Amino acid sequence: MAQKKSESDPPRKAAMSSAEMEKFRELLLERRRVLKGNVANMEDQALKASDQDFSVDHMADHGSDNFEQEFTLGLIEGEEEQLREINAAIERIEDGSFGLCESCHKPVAKERLRAIPFTRLCIECKRKEEERGVEEE
């Protein structure tokens, strides 16, 4: 006997055509390609900075180089997090849940998805999440 869906069950499929889903997939794949290139470039720069011979440099140069290397590593971390989010969004496209807010289960505005195609939350739920974060600090 099939289970009857209750009103409280969240929808599992986005209200988006397969053509729209494919456009978002292409957008995500392009962003992923660009980010992977950026990360590889930054990793090369960070490694080159760590391979420098500091025997002839001034101590202040060492501090500047260390700061730049740490800054670059922070950027790499942020870009890698974005890559994880992009991969998760591609998985949501594959399972049909892309474009649905993970909190309220309502469709995310397409304008928001165009701006941040890997977003998991609608704008209202994101605001609430940020407000809770500020209150906790």
Helices and strands as residue ranges (DSSP letters): H 18-50, H 59-95, H 110-115, H 123-136
